[in-house]
Amino acid sequence: MPSPSHSIRSWPPQERPRERLTTLGARSLAVRELLAILVGSGSRGGTALDVADGIMAAGRGSLRRLSALAAGTLESVPGVGGATAARIVAALELGRRAAADRPPAEDKIRGPRDVFRRMGPRLRDLDREEFHVLLLTSQHRVIREVLITRGILDASLIHPREVFKPAIIESAAAVILLHNHPSGDPAPSGEDRAVTRQLVDAGRTIGIPVLDHVILGDTGFTSMSELGVLE
């Protein structure tokens, strides 16, 4: 490959990332080449590939870690401005959503593993907790996902009204609660159990049962239903 100090435009077409994507397909490109395409052009210190290397260094060589970085953090990488940082954050978010996307036939929740497959790619890399609720039909198909809170899970801050109001509006037959643990460990805390019991009791009163509360970790999950907390 030509010296990194040379402009990519001076390289043979078959070695330029954009041309390689066109002729070989995106799957044939290395991560640094894909990032270089998002970067677009290099800086005074090097080519777009050099900037891409700096971006990967910011994520410590991991796309997972990179996807958790804010646009402002990426702007600290030499050669990365606001527009480039926004493109990278947007591209990684699209990838996250594509990983979580399911055809309508697969939109039925049969158990906690389906919840993990659906929501894990979106929540596992976040640096703070997010508490969501899945609104379900009587056949356990997802009507809608609702974000309830961001931040530390606290029973005093999660009012049953915020959880069940959208369920009532959407005529949901049941709900599933879920949240992530940024530590990567899905083991439930005492607060997780308290929140679960509070909302299970509220659901019984309203007539919209809570089928499960799934805690999402880095590579796995914990089902409060399987632990018997909902009983």
Summary of the structure (lengths in Angstrom):
residues: 231
radius of gyration: 21.9
end to end distance: 63.2
largest distance: 70.2
contacts: 698
relative contact order: 0.09
helix: 46%
strand: 16%
